[in-house]
């Protein structure tokens, strides 16, 4: 199972990726 911390890291990474894509 994925721990809560891992889930948070995955979500934060996906959000940062979406933001960087939107900037372009």
RASUL-V438187 format. One line per field, one symbol per residue. burial: I if it has 24 or more other C-alpha atoms within 12 Angstrom, else O. A space follows every 50 residues. Layout:
burial=???
//
This chain:
burial=OOOOOOOOOOOOOOOOOOOOOOOO
//
